[in-house]
Amino acid sequence: MLVILIVLAITAYYVPLERKKTELKDLGYSKETIKKILDLDYYSKIIDNNYYSPLLEKKINDDTLIEEYMDLYANIHGDKEINDNDLLLYSRLMDKGYDNLQLNALFDRLKYHEITPLLVFDYQWDEISYIDDCIKNRDHNSPTSFTLDGNYKQLYRIVEEAKDVNSDYVLVNKNYYLNETYVPNNLEELSDRYAIYGMQLVKHVNDAAIEMIEQAINDNIPFYISNAYWSYEDLKVIYENNINIYRDDVDDYINRPGFSEHQTGLAFNITPTYENVENFLESETYQWIKNNAEKYGFIMRYPPNKSIIYNMEDEPTHLRYLGKELAKKVNESSLTYDEYYSLYLNKWHDENYKPSEEILNRIPNYDEK
């Protein structure tokens, strides 16, 4: 009887174990990976969901698997990698309303720079049409240039008051507005050496702009500020005057009052002193700004070839102050500021979608404001 009991006990242990190994092998896992799956107690989750992909197996073997994202790893085909920035983007889009089936399709078929615009676009019920549009335009798109055939944003559809309005990182666009009473602190008028008469900026932005323009003058590429702070009332007049010019298309060219960065006192437009502004992208001034503006805390807020994302005409003469550290990070990311803010700085609608602190601490750009 003792021998029989021992045999039964051994059988009860080893038969289910061998069955588990066979099931995992049938999914495509190697002997080495199967051992780790069983040791780490991933068997039930993997079998219940029929999870397998080369990426998931790689993550298990090199001990970089984050279990809460197993569904994403399992639905990535080919040799695509998923890193911490991808996980943050995945979580931000889930916080925006996308479900895991939509996100799995997006991350499997699209590149990172093709997915980040969804942070700014309206929620897309039909993600497959968006994917197809991106793939169709892939030959001429890149992290620094992005166009699509479809329209993915209805202007001013969802709006809310801008957050942290007196900060350098405030986001003002066609979703975030400044109210009609907002006037920035410490406005200072620019000298006519650097700007046309009457232009104002917030003092520390004024100081940074002067330092930048002086260096440009020394480099024999002079330019001046032709458009800076405008009050809400000023912007209202400008908008109403342009209705007669652009009529139904006015929102494509002119920001509504409250929705313009010019009300922040942190932004301005430049004009080359000697070069033709109509050929600005071919000018030495453009190259100088592109190479040097971040050293003084400025970014080109509406860079060429990304108008579909920031929903305005290209405006490379429009500079925005963020401070040296943040300006450098934004430029290095190749994202528009709208995307960057939504990914790295914005607060969460639902904290449950927020990645773990372990993940966030590994992302140098993440700094929820």
VEXNUTOR-900772 format. One line per field, with one value per residue (C-alpha): residue number from 1; x, y, z; residue in one letter; chain. Coordinates in pm, 1 decimal. Layout:
! residues N
nr c(NUM; ...)
px c(X; ...)
py c(Y; ...)
pz c(Z; ...)
rest c(A; ...)
kette c(A; ...)
END
This chain:
! residues 369
nr c(1; 2; 3; 4; 5; 6; 7; 8; 9; 10; 11; 12; 13; 14; 15; 16; 17; 18; 19; 20; 21; 22; 23; 24; 25; 26; 27; 28; 29; 30; 31; 32; 33; 34; 35; 36; 37; 38; 39; 40; 41; 42; 43; 44; 45; 46; 47; 48; 49; 50; 51; 52; 53; 54; 55; 56; 57; 58; 59; 60; 61; 62; 63; 64; 65; 66; 67; 68; 69; 70; 71; 72; 73; 74; 75; 76; 77; 78; 79; 80; 81; 82; 83; 84; 85; 86; 87; 88; 89; 90; 91; 92; 93; 94; 95; 96; 97; 98; 99; 100; 101; 102; 103; 104; 105; 106; 107; 108; 109; 110; 111; 112; 113; 114; 115; 116; 117; 118; 119; 120; 121; 122; 123; 124; 125; 126; 127; 128; 129; 130; 131; 132; 133; 134; 135; 136; 137; 138; 139; 140; 141; 142; 143; 144; 145; 146; 147; 148; 149; 150; 151; 152; 153; 154; 155; 156; 157; 158; 159; 160; 161; 162; 163; 164; 165; 166; 167; 168; 169; 170; 171; 172; 173; 174; 175; 176; 177; 178; 179; 180; 181; 182; 183; 184; 185; 186; 187; 188; 189; 190; 191; 192; 193; 194; 195; 196; 197; 198; 199; 200; 201; 202; 203; 204; 205; 206; 207; 208; 209; 210; 211; 212; 213; 214; 215; 216; 217; 218; 219; 220; 221; 222; 223; 224; 225; 226; 227; 228; 229; 230; 231; 232; 233; 234; 235; 236; 237; 238; 239; 240; 241; 242; 243; 244; 245; 246; 247; 248; 249; 250; 251; 252; 253; 254; 255; 256; 257; 258; 259; 260; 261; 262; 263; 264; 265; 266; 267; 268; 269; 270; 271; 272; 273; 274; 275; 276; 277; 278; 279; 280; 281; 282; 283; 284; 285; 286; 287; 288; 289; 290; 291; 292; 293; 294; 295; 296; 297; 298; 299; 300; 301; 302; 303; 304; 305; 306; 307; 308; 309; 310; 311; 312; 313; 314; 315; 316; 317; 318; 319; 320; 321; 322; 323; 324; 325; 326; 327; 328; 329; 330; 331; 332; 333; 334; 335; 336; 337; 338; 339; 340; 341; 342; 343; 344; 345; 346; 347; 348; 349; 350; 351; 352; 353; 354; 355; 356; 357; 358; 359; 360; 361; 362; 363; 364; 365; 366; 367; 368; 369)
px c(0.0; 282.1; 443.7; 110.6; 58.3; 406.8; 349.2; 14.3; 169.8; 451.3; 201.1; -25.8; 270.0; 445.8; 155.8; 3.2; 353.0; 427.3; 88.2; 170.2; 504.9; 339.5; 79.0; 347.0; 558.8; 260.7; 226.3; 585.0; 791.8; 1139.3; 1240.1; 1436.4; 1141.4; 893.3; 1100.2; 1098.5; 723.6; 655.9; 902.9; 752.3; 393.8; 293.5; 144.6; -224.9; -224.8; -41.8; -256.4; -587.4; -516.6; -324.8; -33.5; 271.6; 499.8; 876.5; 880.7; 696.7; 937.0; 1233.1; 1094.1; 1050.4; 1401.4; 1584.2; 1379.3; 1236.9; 872.4; 629.9; 333.4; 61.8; 165.7; 179.2; -119.6; 68.3; 389.0; 192.0; 33.1; 352.0; 471.9; 800.7; 1113.8; 963.1; 1076.0; 863.8; 1040.9; 937.8; 840.9; 611.6; 449.9; 392.5; 238.9; 23.8; -99.7; -165.0; -377.9; -566.9; -631.6; -767.5; -1021.4; -855.4; -897.3; -629.1; -749.2; -716.1; -378.7; -241.9; -323.6; -170.7; 153.2; 187.7; 150.2; 269.5; 591.2; 624.3; 604.9; 290.1; 115.9; 206.9; -22.8; -318.8; -240.1; -352.5; -610.7; -970.7; -1042.6; -1049.8; -1320.4; -1191.1; -823.3; -783.2; -854.1; -594.4; -342.1; -403.6; -360.0; -26.5; 100.5; -10.0; 193.4; 487.0; 731.5; 744.0; 674.9; 935.9; 981.7; 1041.5; 773.9; 420.2; 122.7; -189.1; -477.6; -753.4; -868.0; -845.1; -935.4; -1240.6; -1119.2; -1238.1; -1452.1; -1336.0; -1190.9; -1082.8; -901.6; -522.5; -341.6; -57.2; -113.4; 175.2; 431.5; 678.7; 538.4; 170.1; 1.3; -227.7; -376.8; -716.6; -805.9; -659.6; -749.5; -670.7; -971.7; -1049.8; -917.3; -577.1; -276.6; 74.6; 282.5; 590.0; 532.3; 815.4; 841.0; 1120.2; 1375.2; 1337.6; 1684.4; 1520.8; 1155.7; 907.4; 755.1; 531.7; 615.6; 601.0; 711.7; 730.6; 1052.9; 1265.1; 1154.9; 1242.0; 1591.8; 1640.4; 1520.6; 1762.9; 2052.5; 1958.5; 1917.3; 2246.0; 2426.0; 2255.0; 2369.6; 2724.6; 2695.6; 2590.3; 2239.4; 2021.9; 1648.6; 1390.9; 1065.5; 766.3; 481.9; 477.6; 221.3; -139.1; -421.3; -746.0; -919.0; -644.4; -682.4; -1058.7; -1022.8; -766.1; -990.6; -1301.8; -1113.4; -990.4; -1338.0; -1397.3; -1080.1; -1094.7; -1468.6; -1549.6; -1178.9; -1073.8; -1004.3; -745.6; -537.0; -621.5; -657.2; -971.5; -925.3; -802.0; -650.9; -335.7; 8.3; 58.7; -162.8; 89.2; 368.9; 599.5; 584.0; 676.2; 737.9; 1064.2; 1140.9; 1483.2; 1639.3; 1778.1; 1636.9; 1300.1; 1057.5; 852.1; 1146.8; 1215.3; 1291.2; 1571.9; 1716.8; 2023.4; 1799.2; 1592.6; 1904.6; 2040.6; 1714.3; 1692.2; 2046.3; 2055.9; 1714.4; 1708.2; 2032.0; 1827.8; 1519.4; 1312.2; 1153.6; 1010.0; 651.4; 495.9; 776.8; 749.2; 562.9; 364.3; 63.4; -178.2; -67.8; -81.0; -375.8; -236.4; -47.4; 329.1; 475.6; 850.5; 893.2; 687.7; 914.3; 798.6; 990.5; 1009.7; 1339.1; 1669.6; 1621.9; 1269.3; 1339.6; 1631.2; 1418.0; 1137.0; 1375.9; 1551.9; 1217.5; 1124.2; 767.5; 554.4; 501.4; 136.5; 248.5; 531.9; 308.0; 37.6; 290.3; 527.8; 377.6; -0.7; -197.8; -390.2; -767.1; -768.5; -469.8; -543.9; -391.9; -71.7; 232.3; 415.9; 667.6; 937.2; 862.8; 816.9; 1144.9; 1326.1; 1185.6; 1401.9; 1145.6; 853.5; 768.1; 396.9; 303.9)
py c(0.0; 240.7; 179.6; 239.6; 565.7; 686.2; 603.1; 782.1; 1089.2; 1101.2; 1056.0; 1329.9; 1569.6; 1482.7; 1414.7; 1766.0; 1914.5; 1734.0; 1837.1; 2201.1; 2170.7; 2019.2; 2296.4; 2566.1; 2388.3; 2374.1; 2753.2; 2788.6; 2828.9; 2677.4; 2438.4; 2715.1; 2955.3; 2691.2; 2637.8; 3012.0; 3039.2; 2762.1; 2901.0; 3250.2; 3122.3; 3271.6; 2943.2; 3011.8; 3361.9; 3249.8; 2940.4; 3108.6; 3385.2; 3177.1; 3420.7; 3380.3; 3609.2; 3619.6; 3946.3; 3794.4; 3499.2; 3738.3; 3944.5; 3632.0; 3506.6; 3832.1; 3909.7; 4236.2; 4125.7; 4359.6; 4134.7; 4401.0; 4456.9; 4088.4; 4130.5; 4399.1; 4194.1; 3891.5; 4085.4; 4234.7; 4046.3; 4063.7; 4199.6; 4515.4; 4606.6; 4767.4; 5000.2; 5217.1; 5511.4; 5278.8; 5165.2; 5526.6; 5605.6; 5290.0; 5396.6; 5757.2; 5639.0; 5399.4; 5697.9; 5876.5; 5598.6; 5338.5; 4973.5; 4706.4; 4553.5; 4889.4; 4959.9; 4615.0; 4673.8; 5022.6; 4917.8; 4603.8; 4775.7; 5133.7; 5309.2; 5524.8; 5857.0; 5736.6; 5664.4; 5976.8; 6210.4; 6017.8; 6192.4; 6515.4; 6392.0; 6322.1; 5970.1; 5740.9; 5475.6; 5320.4; 5271.7; 5045.2; 5334.5; 5540.7; 5257.0; 5219.0; 5595.4; 5591.2; 5294.2; 5452.7; 5766.3; 5588.7; 5645.2; 6020.3; 6035.7; 6035.2; 6162.7; 6512.2; 6515.8; 6383.2; 6413.0; 6203.7; 6200.2; 6195.2; 6457.3; 6335.6; 6641.1; 6863.1; 7207.0; 7330.9; 7018.2; 6953.0; 7247.6; 7316.0; 7593.0; 7573.6; 7441.4; 7618.3; 7934.5; 8127.5; 7855.0; 7837.6; 7499.9; 7600.4; 7445.2; 7668.7; 7530.2; 7453.4; 7241.2; 7447.6; 7815.5; 8119.8; 8307.7; 8663.8; 8815.6; 8647.7; 8879.7; 8739.9; 8877.1; 9097.8; 9203.1; 9419.1; 9618.8; 9528.3; 9780.8; 9889.5; 9739.5; 9396.9; 9446.6; 9668.6; 9936.0; 9830.7; 9458.0; 9301.7; 8972.5; 8832.1; 8973.0; 8656.1; 8565.5; 8918.4; 8873.8; 8538.1; 8678.8; 8972.6; 8737.8; 8520.9; 8812.5; 8969.6; 8643.6; 8624.7; 8980.7; 8881.4; 8584.2; 8826.0; 8675.1; 8950.7; 8922.9; 9107.0; 9036.7; 9136.9; 8992.7; 8919.5; 8954.3; 9018.3; 9062.0; 8868.0; 9178.7; 9225.6; 8864.6; 8901.5; 9195.8; 9009.4; 8703.1; 8900.9; 9100.7; 8779.8; 8626.9; 8856.6; 8725.0; 8350.6; 8313.5; 7949.6; 7857.2; 8120.2; 7859.0; 7696.1; 8015.0; 8225.5; 8112.4; 8213.0; 8460.2; 8271.8; 7993.5; 8176.4; 8143.2; 8514.6; 8580.4; 8395.9; 8650.4; 8351.4; 8348.0; 8571.0; 8576.1; 8677.8; 8841.5; 8826.2; 9170.6; 9119.8; 8793.0; 8727.4; 8585.5; 8421.2; 8185.5; 8147.0; 7773.1; 7842.5; 8128.6; 8142.1; 8278.3; 7958.2; 7742.5; 7959.1; 7935.2; 7560.8; 7509.6; 7764.2; 7858.4; 7582.4; 7717.9; 8016.8; 7818.8; 7845.6; 7593.1; 7633.5; 7583.7; 7512.8; 7346.0; 7260.8; 6952.5; 6874.6; 7102.2; 6807.8; 6753.5; 7109.1; 7200.5; 7523.1; 7631.8; 7580.0; 7879.2; 7827.6; 8196.7; 8141.8; 8076.8; 7966.3; 7987.0; 7671.4; 7717.9; 7565.1; 7219.4; 7157.8; 7312.6; 7072.5; 6772.3; 6869.4; 6915.4; 6586.2; 6403.5; 6519.4; 6560.0; 6869.1; 7040.0; 6927.9; 6563.3; 6611.0; 6779.0; 6512.9; 6231.7; 6355.9; 6651.8; 6626.1; 6503.2; 6174.8; 6161.4; 5824.0; 5740.8; 5369.5; 5389.7; 5547.2; 5315.7; 5210.9; 5445.3; 5193.6; 5250.7; 5627.0; 5666.8; 5511.2; 5772.9; 6089.4; 6311.3; 6217.7; 6503.8; 6514.9; 6873.8)
pz c(0.0; 84.0; -255.2; -430.2; -241.3; -332.3; -700.9; -697.5; -534.5; -789.5; -1072.4; -931.4; -935.5; -1259.3; -1494.6; -1459.6; -1478.1; -1803.1; -1936.6; -1860.2; -2034.4; -2340.3; -2357.2; -2336.5; -2594.7; -2831.0; -2801.4; -2920.7; -2603.9; -2572.2; -2295.4; -2120.0; -2129.9; -2011.7; -1697.4; -1623.8; -1689.9; -1438.4; -1183.6; -1210.2; -1197.9; -1536.2; -1661.7; -1591.8; -1737.4; -2051.4; -2113.2; -2027.4; -2281.6; -2535.5; -2508.6; -2729.7; -2923.9; -2976.6; -2779.0; -2483.5; -2479.4; -2493.1; -2204.9; -1993.4; -2066.5; -2000.5; -1687.3; -1823.6; -1832.9; -1656.1; -1593.8; -1620.9; -1986.1; -2080.3; -2313.0; -2508.8; -2535.0; -2653.6; -2938.6; -3083.7; -3389.4; -3573.1; -3406.3; -3254.2; -2902.7; -2629.2; -2384.9; -2090.7; -2312.4; -2508.6; -2185.3; -2081.7; -2420.5; -2398.6; -2053.9; -2159.7; -2451.5; -2225.7; -1997.8; -2306.6; -2366.0; -2589.7; -2491.5; -2496.9; -2826.6; -3003.4; -2845.0; -2926.0; -3292.6; -3288.9; -3120.2; -3329.9; -3668.0; -3617.0; -3523.9; -3212.8; -3400.4; -3577.1; -3245.7; -3043.2; -3246.9; -3100.9; -2771.6; -2942.3; -3192.8; -3098.1; -2980.1; -3286.1; -3269.4; -3590.3; -3517.3; -3822.1; -4061.8; -3876.6; -3898.7; -4272.4; -4326.1; -4139.7; -4338.9; -4665.5; -4584.2; -4421.8; -4708.8; -4649.7; -4275.0; -3998.6; -3641.5; -3786.2; -4058.2; -4035.1; -4269.6; -4322.1; -4567.4; -4305.1; -4056.0; -3697.5; -3494.3; -3475.9; -3367.0; -3026.7; -2979.5; -2622.0; -2430.6; -2075.1; -1895.0; -1911.5; -1603.5; -1418.0; -1620.2; -1464.5; -1531.8; -1822.1; -1927.8; -1956.9; -2261.2; -2466.1; -2786.0; -2936.5; -2631.9; -2347.4; -2309.6; -2096.7; -1964.5; -2072.6; -1749.1; -1763.6; -1786.7; -1721.8; -1438.2; -1488.9; -1848.5; -1977.9; -2297.1; -2537.4; -2656.3; -3018.6; -3075.7; -3053.0; -3149.5; -3319.9; -3098.5; -2811.1; -2796.0; -2447.4; -2292.4; -1940.0; -1793.3; -1776.7; -2130.2; -2239.7; -2090.5; -2264.5; -2598.1; -2574.1; -2500.0; -2798.7; -3040.9; -2931.8; -3009.1; -3348.5; -3421.3; -3325.5; -3560.5; -3836.1; -3861.6; -3713.1; -3659.3; -3449.3; -3265.3; -3474.1; -3267.0; -2893.2; -2610.8; -2704.7; -2453.8; -2477.1; -2615.9; -2875.6; -2985.6; -3005.7; -3243.3; -3455.6; -3478.7; -3569.9; -3835.2; -3997.6; -4021.1; -4317.7; -4483.2; -4415.2; -4343.1; -4255.8; -4261.3; -4007.9; -3736.5; -3961.3; -3963.6; -3657.3; -3296.1; -3116.0; -2829.0; -2522.1; -2731.8; -2840.8; -2684.7; -2741.4; -2437.3; -2215.1; -2267.8; -2328.0; -2707.9; -2998.3; -3371.2; -3530.4; -3863.1; -4033.6; -4066.9; -4415.7; -4548.4; -4712.4; -4455.9; -4732.4; -4795.6; -4426.3; -4436.1; -4682.7; -4479.5; -4258.4; -3984.5; -3985.1; -3957.6; -3677.7; -3482.2; -3541.6; -3409.0; -3127.1; -2986.4; -2723.3; -2572.1; -2458.3; -2353.6; -2672.9; -2906.4; -3254.7; -3139.7; -3481.5; -3679.7; -4049.6; -4171.1; -3855.9; -3891.8; -3873.4; -3511.7; -3375.8; -3601.0; -3741.8; -4047.0; -4015.6; -3834.0; -3783.4; -3694.3; -3374.9; -3074.9; -2732.9; -2405.0; -2191.9; -2011.4; -2118.8; -1966.6; -2094.9; -2437.4; -2482.4; -2383.8; -2620.4; -2913.9; -2845.2; -2834.1; -3189.3; -3057.2; -3092.5; -2758.1; -2766.4; -2778.6; -2529.6; -2272.3; -2310.2; -2270.7; -2001.7; -1814.6; -1806.6; -1507.1; -1533.4; -1568.9; -1391.7; -1170.4; -1215.8; -1564.6; -1438.3; -1470.7; -1156.9; -997.6; -1090.8; -1460.0; -1430.5; -1243.8; -1538.8; -1781.6; -1758.9; -1932.1; -1709.8; -1476.9; -1406.5; -1334.3)
rest c(M; L; V; I; L; I; V; L; A; I; T; A; Y; Y; V; P; L; E; R; K; K; T; E; L; K; D; L; G; Y; S; K; E; T; I; K; K; I; L; D; L; D; Y; Y; S; K; I; I; D; N; N; Y; Y; S; P; L; L; E; K; K; I; N; D; D; T; L; I; E; E; Y; M; D; L; Y; A; N; I; H; G; D; K; E; I; N; D; N; D; L; L; L; Y; S; R; L; M; D; K; G; Y; D; N; L; Q; L; N; A; L; F; D; R; L; K; Y; H; E; I; T; P; L; L; V; F; D; Y; Q; W; D; E; I; S; Y; I; D; D; C; I; K; N; R; D; H; N; S; P; T; S; F; T; L; D; G; N; Y; K; Q; L; Y; R; I; V; E; E; A; K; D; V; N; S; D; Y; V; L; V; N; K; N; Y; Y; L; N; E; T; Y; V; P; N; N; L; E; E; L; S; D; R; Y; A; I; Y; G; M; Q; L; V; K; H; V; N; D; A; A; I; E; M; I; E; Q; A; I; N; D; N; I; P; F; Y; I; S; N; A; Y; W; S; Y; E; D; L; K; V; I; Y; E; N; N; I; N; I; Y; R; D; D; V; D; D; Y; I; N; R; P; G; F; S; E; H; Q; T; G; L; A; F; N; I; T; P; T; Y; E; N; V; E; N; F; L; E; S; E; T; Y; Q; W; I; K; N; N; A; E; K; Y; G; F; I; M; R; Y; P; P; N; K; S; I; I; Y; N; M; E; D; E; P; T; H; L; R; Y; L; G; K; E; L; A; K; K; V; N; E; S; S; L; T; Y; D; E; Y; Y; S; L; Y; L; N; K; W; H; D; E; N; Y; K; P; S; E; E; I; L; N; R; I; P; N; Y; D; E; K)
kette c(A; A; A; A; A; A; A; A; A; A; A; A; A; A; A; A; A; A; A; A; A; A; A; A; A; A; A; A; A; A; A; A; A; A; A; A; A; A; A; A; A; A; A; A; A; A; A; A; A; A; A; A; A; A; A; A; A; A; A; A; A; A; A; A; A; A; A; A; A; A; A; A; A; A; A; A; A; A; A; A; A; A; A; A; A; A; A; A; A; A; A; A; A; A; A; A; A; A; A; A; A; A; A; A; A; A; A; A; A; A; A; A; A; A; A; A; A; A; A; A; A; A; A; A; A; A; A; A; A; A; A; A; A; A; A; A; A; A; A; A; A; A; A; A; A; A; A; A; A; A; A; A; A; A; A; A; A; A; A; A; A; A; A; A; A; A; A; A; A; A; A; A; A; A; A; A; A; A; A; A; A; A; A; A; A; A; A; A; A; A; A; A; A; A; A; A; A; A; A; A; A; A; A; A; A; A; A; A; A; A; A; A; A; A; A; A; A; A; A; A; A; A; A; A; A; A; A; A; A; A; A; A; A; A; A; A; A; A; A; A; A; A; A; A; A; A; A; A; A; A; A; A; A; A; A; A; A; A; A; A; A; A; A; A; A; A; A; A; A; A; A; A; A; A; A; A; A; A; A; A; A; A; A; A; A; A; A; A; A; A; A; A; A; A; A; A; A; A; A; A; A; A; A; A; A; A; A; A; A; A; A; A; A; A; A; A; A; A; A; A; A; A; A; A; A; A; A; A; A; A; A; A; A; A; A; A; A; A; A; A; A; A; A; A; A; A; A; A; A; A; A; A; A; A; A; A; A; A; A; A; A; A; A; A; A; A; A; A; A)
END
